[in-house]
Structures are given as C-alpha cells and as structure tokens.
Amino acid sequence: MQFNYLTLLSLSLTSLTFAESSDWKHNGNFSLSLTSGNSDTLNTAFGFDSIKKDGLTTYSNEFDAIYGEDDGIRSNNQIANELKFAREFPDSRWYYGASTDFLYDPMAGVDYRAGVYGLLGYHFIDTDRYKLRAEIGPGFIFEKRNDSSEQYAAYKAAQYFDWKISKDTRFFQSLKASAELGDLSNAIYTAEVGIESKLSGPWSFRIAAKAIHYSQVSDGNEADDQLITVGLGYSFSPGGSDAPSLEDVHKKRKITEGDWVTTALLGGSYASGNTDASSVALGILAKRKSALSSSEIGLNGYYGESDGVRTAESATFNAHHQYSFKKPYFAGLRFDAEYDPVADLDYRLALSPYLGRFLYEEGATFVSLEVGPSVVTEKKAGENDTYLAAYATLKADKQFNDRTRIYSSVTWRGEVQDTANFVLTSQLGFDHSISDSTKLKLLLENIYDNEPAEGRDANDLKLIAGFEFAL
C-alpha cells in the first residue's frame, strides 16, 4: 500500500509541474514495441520532464516509467521520479539545492525507495553548445526492499553532460549514484546515454541506453539491468521545443530513370538483467521505376527472445513487376514467400498475376486496387498443400511533404474451393526523413490466418520502430 501512495505522490509531483505557465517547459517521450498472437510481447517506456528557470533559480522534475510483458508474464516494471530545486550563487559556477527521488522496481526487489537530499553543484562547462556539471550532497532514504523496510542516512552524487551537435540534434549523458553513509556497499548506480534529433515542430526522435546497478540484491534477482529504447519525443511548451523546426528541404537523391535504389531497415529493442528480452527487425528493399513500369524486391526478417526462449521468428520475401498500359490501369506479377515457425508455418509460396487501377492519384499520393488469381503452395503444421486462390490488395499512400509519408495496405488471399481458408494481411506505416539518406520508420503489421495450425493463434501483430538507410 505504501508503494501505491508513493507512486501517486510521484505522479502528482509530475502533474503539478504541468500547470499552464509560459515559464515552464515540458517535454515527453514515448516508445513502444509489441507482438501479439503466436508471440505476445509488450515493451513500453514513457518519460515526462519539466523545467522552470526564474532568475538564478531552477525547478525541474523528471518522471520515467518502463513496462514489459512476455507471453503474459511481467518482464519489466519500473517507475522513477526526481524533483529538484537549484539556485546559482551570484557570479559563480557553484550552485546549491535540494532534491527528492523515488524508485519502484519490483523485478529487482525494490518495493519503493524514496530519498531527500541537499545538494552542492558546480558547472565545469556552461556554453551554448556544451554543458557539464556535477553535484553531491547528504540526505536520508526510506525504502522497502525484499519485504524489509529501512531508513538510513545517505548521500547522492550525479554528473550530467549535454552536447548540442547541431541546431536539431543533441547528445546527452548522465551518471547517478546514491548510497547509505554507514554502508557504502548499499548503493544504486544509474547511467544513461542517448541522442535526440528534432523531426518537425514539437516532435523529435530519441534513442537511449540506460543501465542500473544494484550493489545489494537478494537471491533470484540480478544486480544489473540494461535497456535500450527507441521512440518519439514531444515538446508541450508553446511554440514547440527550443530548437527551430527543420526548415531545410530534404535533398532527395537524384535518380536516373531505370536505376535501382536500395534501402535497409534496422530496428528492435533490448533489455537484460532482471529482464532478458530482445527483438530485432532487419530488412532490405530495392526499387526501380520508369515512366511506365516499376519493379520491387524486398526481404524482411524479425526475431524476438525472452529469457533465452524464442518468442518470435519470421521472414518474408516479395518481388513484383508492374506495367501501366493505359492510365489509370496497370498489370503486374508478384511472388511472395513467408516463413514463421512460431505459427507452425514452414513456408508459404504464392505467385500472383494481377490487374489494377488507381482509384485516386495526385502527385505521390494515391489509392489503388489490385485483383487476380494466385497459385499457393505451403507447408503448415507438417502438412503440404497446393491450391488456387484469389488475390486482392487495397493500397494507400499519403505524401504530406518532402520528408513525411503515411502508407497502408490490406491484402486478402483466399482458397477458391475452400473459402474458409484465407489470410488477411494489414499494414500501416510511417516514414520520416531525418537526412538525405536516413529515415525514421514505424510499421504496424497484422497477419490473420483464418485456419491457423492447431494450438496456434489466428492473429500475429507486431510493431517495429527503426531506421531505414539508403545504400
């Protein structure tokens, strides 16, 4: 029950700083990766930071929450909050202040850990581009670990570094330690490093690595936790974040008609220690386009693991060639291959000639429909099958500007003689160029197999966040 009260207090301190005031600056960040169906994983992280500067005085609050599940079993569950007051000495690099912090990490045996500290700090570097400071001070800790409550005198030390690489990108790093004064072996160390790059307006892209070391742990708990998160940031302050919006137009590669353009995708998540879960998504895509035709070849793989047990493994390959014979009509031929042993699918191969029509087209934005027959051969749950199927795909692509697009597709492929045997694949994606050769990519995909293998789920859902690079 004490944890519930402390959690509510921590959240309340965060929400108090969110009061509408032009003096406060608020920034949030969020990341999410998930699979659902034959593999069920969820990893999410949320952060909310607030800061207010009033002359020589600075108020700040940092809130972080992490949660993860693998096949219905909690794999990560952590809440941390730090509220701080600091005041500069006039005409000096020194400052003094006070802070309170709170930690909840049941995976490491920490029911709660709340501390109150006085602080003395020093700015070693304080320029527009580089900032380096350190602080230390005494305090008192109230904690409950492994069902045992304690209170003791303590100290807290921290170091912070921030490097503004460019007007739109910054590098940040911190190292924090808090320990019992009478027993320095009773300590917790936290290190974080990351990069944040502005996307557009209040939005930013963020990748961060965080490590926590517990010097005292009970049996069954690990001393170290590591986590890598990839996600989005958002500034709640009026006018967005301090950095100006990206105004430089994305310099598109000049493509000679008929040339192949190749890109690679890399994404995933990682956590180890009291939580051991990881996932990786890899892909490569080659495209070629001329005035009347287009070709595409793509290969994608996805793998997930939790506590040494495979939770997801899949691969897809697709190739198609399309020819516009009379606008808005076109014709094409595509080949698809799938592999998903977690769903008991050894392989599924499909060859599909099709006819299509652009239902709407304006510049790079379009809606199209494709239909045609399909010959399918597959091995599912150890049984081979070959059949004639019908194929249909509805695609939509919205190009907002030179850097940002949203796209979606719904593909249905069903056996002609057995209409209950069909597969429905849905995709929703987001691309945002952060340089002339790199994109931030988010992809949500669901595969519904109406006749799954025995003991398997019909739905397989996954969310992938990562980078796409021009090769």
N, C-alpha and C positions, 0 to 999 in steps of 0.2 A: 504493500500500500504506500510505503514511503516513496518508492520509485515513482508511483503514479503522481504523487504530489510534486516531486521534484521535476518530473517531466513537464507537468502543467506549468510550473514556475518558469522552467527554461523556455517553453513556448511563449509564455506571457511576456517575458523579457524581450523576446524577439518581436512579438507583435506590438509592444509599446514603442519600439523604435520605428515602426512603420506608420506612425501618426503622420498625417499630411502636413508637411512642412518643407519649404524650399531649402531649409538649412540641412536637412537630412538627405543623404544619398543612399539608395537601396539597390542592391544587385542580387539576383538569384541565379542559380544554376541547377540543371536537372539532367540526369542521364538514365536511360532505360534500355535493358536488353532482355528479351524473353523468347522462349519457345513454348509451345503448348500442343498437346496431342499425345503422340507416342513418346515425346520427350517434353517434360514440364520443368522449365527453369524460369526464374524471375530474378533479376538483379537491378536494383534501382538506387539512385543516390540523389539527394536533394540538399541544396545549401542556400542560405539566405544571409547576406551580410549587409550591415547598415553602419554608416559613419556620419558624424556631425562635427564640424570644426567651428569653434567660436573663439576667435582671437587666439590666445595661447593654449586653449583647452580643446581636447579632442575626446569625443564619446564614440564608442564602437561596440557592435555586437556581432558575433559570428555563430551561426547555427548550422549544423551538419547532421544529416540522417542517412543511414545506409540500411537497406533491407534486401535479403535474398532468400529464395526458396529453390530447392531441387527435388522434384518429384514429391511435392507436398511437405517436405521436411525443411525446416528453417535452417539456412546455411549462413546467414549474416543478419545481424540485428544490432545496430549501434546508433546512439544519439549523443551528440556533443554540443555544448554551448559555452561561449565565453563572452562575458560582458565586461567592458573595460573603460576606465576613466584615466586620462593622462593630461598633465599640464606642463608646458615648457617653462624652464627658467628663462627670464628675460635675457636676450643677447647671449644665449648659451646653447650648446648642443645637448645639454643634460635635460632630463625631464623626470617627473615623479608621477605616481598614480596609484591606482588600486584596481583589482580585478576579481571577478568571481568566475568559476568554471564548473561545469557539470559533465559527467561521463556516465553513460549507461551502455554496458557491453556484456550481456549475459553469456555470449559464446565464450568469453574469456573469464567468466565467473564474477564479473563486476555488476552487482545489482544496482549500485549507484556510487558515485564518487564526486563529492562537492567540495570545492575549496574556495577560501577567501584569502587574498594576498595584498600586501603592499608592494609597490614596485619602484625601482630606480633604474632609469634607462639612459642610453647615450646614442646619438646619431653619428655613426662613423662617416657615412656618406649621405648627403641630402641634396641632390641636384634634380633637375627636371627629368633626367634620363636614368640615374642610378640612385637607389636608396638602400642603405644598410644600417640596421640598428640592432641593439641588444639590450636586454633588461633582466633584472634579477631582484628577488625580494622574498621576505619571510611571509608565512601565512599559517593557516590551520585547515586541516582536511577532515571531513566527515565522510565515512564510507561504509559500505556493506559489501564484502567480498566473500563468496563461498559460504553464504548464510551467517557470516560473523561480522558484527558491527564494531567499528573502531573510530576514535577521534584522536588526532595527534598533531603536534606542531610540524610544519613542513616548510619547504622552500620551492620557489618556481623560477626557472630561468628560460629565456627564449631568445632566438635570433631570427631576424627577418631580412630578406633580400628581394628587391624588385628591380627589374631591368626593362626599360621601355625600348624594345628592339626597334620598333618603328612607330609611326603615329597610330597604327592599328593593331599592333601585336606587342604583348608583354610576356616576360618570363618571371615566375615567382618561385620562391623557395623559403621554407621555414623549418626550424628545429626547436622543439619544446621539450622541457623536462620538468617533472615535479616529483619530489621525494620526501620521505619522512626525515626530519632533522636528526632524530635519535638512531635511525637505522637507514643509512643511505642506500642499502640494497633493496629497500622497498620503494621502487621508483617506476615511473611510466615515462617512456620517451616516444615522441611523435615527430616524424619527419614527413614533409610534403614538398613536391616539386611539380611544376606544370607550366603549360603555355596557354595563353588565352588570346584569340585573334578575333577582331571585330568583323562581323559579317555585314549587316546593314541596319541602320537606325539603332534601336536599343539591343539588337541581337548580337551575340558573339558565340564563337566556337571554343570549346575548352577540353583539354586533355590533361589529366593529373594523375600522379602516382603518390600513394600515401602508405606509410609504414608505421606500425605501432609495436613497441617492445615492452612487455611486462616482465620486470625482473623477478617477480614472485608470482608463480601460478600453481594451482592445485593439480593433482593427478587428473589426467584426461583432458587438460587444456594446454594449448600451445603458447609459447612465450612470444611469438611473433605473428603479426597479421600484416599482410600486404594487399593492396587493392589498386587497380588501375581503372579509371573511369573516363569515358569519352561522352561528351554531351554538349548541351547548349546553355549559354548564359543569357540573362536578360536584365537590363537596367530599368528600374521602376522610376527613376528620377525624371523630372520634367526635362524634355529635350534629349532624353537618352543618356548614354554614358559620356564621359568627358571627351573621349576621342571623337573626332568628327566622323560622319558617315563615309563609307567608301564612295568616293566620287569618281575615281579613275575607272573608265570604261574597261571592262575585261577585254584584254587583247586576244582575240580569237586567233587560233592558228590558221594561217593561210593554207588552204587545202587545194591542191591541184585536182581537177576533176579526174576521177578514176583511181586516186591514191587510196591506200589503206591507212586508216587511223586506228591505233591500238591504245587501249587504256587498261589499267589494272586496278582491282579493288582489294583493299585490306581493311578488315575491321574485326571487332571482337571485344572480349572482356577477360579480366584475370583477377583472381583473389587467391591467397594462400595463407596458411597459419591455422587458426581455429576454423577458418573456412577454406576449403580447397575446391575451387571451381574455376573453370576457364572455358572459353569458347573462341573460335577463330573462324573468320569467313574470308575466303580468297576467291578472286575471280579475274578473268581476263576476257576482253571483248575487242573484236576487230570489226571495223565497219568500212564500207566503200560505197560511194554514192556518185551517180552521174545524173544527167538531166532526166533520163527515162527509167533508170534501174537503180537498185540498191542491193547490197549483199551484207550479211552479218554472220559472224561466228562467235559464240560465247561459251565459256566453260566456267562453272561456279562450284565451289565446294564449301561445306560447313561442317564443323566438328565441335562437340561440346563434351566436357568431362567434369565429374564431381566426385571428390574423394576417391579418385582412381578408377571410377566406374564410368563407362561411356554413356552419355545421356543423349547425344545426337550425332549422327553421321550421315551425310547426304552429298550427292554430286549430281549436277545436271550439265548436259551439253545440248546446244541447239545451233542449227545452221539454216539459213534461208536465203533465197534469192527472189527478188520481186521485180516485176516489169510493168510500167504504166503504158498500156497500149492505147487507151483513149480516156483522158481525164473526164470524170473523176474515178474511172475504173482501173483496176490493176489485177494482175495474176501473179502467182508465185508458187514456190515449192519449198517446204521446210522439213527438217529432220530433227527429232527430239529424242534424247536419251536420258533416263533417270536411274538413280541408284540410291536406295535408302534402306539399309539392313535393319535399322531400328523399327521400321514399319514392315519388316519382312519382305521388302521388295528387292530382289536380287538385281533385276533390271526391267526396264520398260522402254521399248524402242517404237517410235512412231514415224511414219513417212506420210506427209500430207500435202497434196496439191490443193490449191485454193484459188478462189476468185474473191476480189474485194472491191470496196467502194469507199471513197472518202465522203462521209456524211457532212463533214464541215472542215474547211481548210482556209486558214488565213495566216500567211507567213509560216512560222514554225509551229503554230498552234493548230491542232487537228483532232478530229474524231473519225475513226474508221471501223469498218466491219469486214471480217473475213469468214468465208464458209467453204467447206469442201469435204471430200471423203478422206479417210485416214486408215492406213493399214498398221495394226498394232500387234507386236509380239512381246510377251512378258513372261517373267518367272516370279511368282509371288507365293510365299509360304511353301516353297519347294515344288510348286506345280507350274508347268508350262502351258501357255495359252496363246493362240494367234486368232485374231478376229478383225472384221471390218467395222470401222467406227465412223461416226460423223464428227466433224471438227468445226468449231466456231469461236471466233475471238473478237471482242469489242475492245478497242484501244482508244485512249485519250491522252493528249499531251498538251499542256498549257505552258507556254514560254512567257514568263512575266517580264523579264528584261534580259540583258545580255548575260547575266550571271545566274539567274534563278529559274528553275522549271519544276513543275509537278507533273507526274505521269501515272497512269493507271492502266490496268488491263484485266479482263475477265475471260478466261479460256475454258471452254467446255469440250470434252472429248468423250463420247459415249458409244458403246457397242450397239450396232444396228439390230441384231437379233435378240439381245437382252438389254432392254432399256434401263434396267436397274444397275447395270454395270457401267458407271461413268466416273470421271474425275473432273472436278471443278477447281481451277487454279485462279486465285485472285492476287493481284499485286498493286501496291500503292507506294510510290517512291517520290523522293525529294532530292534534287541536286542543287548545290550552290557552289559556284566557282570562287575560290579564295585566292587564286593566282591564275596565270595564263596556262598552267599545266596541272593544277590540283583542284579537286572538288571535294566538298563535304557531301557525303551521301547517306541518306536514311532510306531503308527499304523494309516495308512490312509485307509479308507474303503468307498466304494461307493455301494449303492444298487439302481439298476434301475428296476422299475416296469413298464412294457410296458403298462399295463392297470391300472393306479392308480385310487383311488377313485375320484369322481367328485370334482373339485376345488383343488385337491392336485397335487404336482409336481411329475414327474416320477422319478427324481433323489434325493437321500439323501446321502450327502457326509459329512464325519466327520473325523477330525484328533485328535488323542488322544496322549498326551505325559504324561508319568508317570513312576512309579516304579513297578517292579514285584519282589515279595518276596517269597522265599522258606519257606514253613510252616512245 
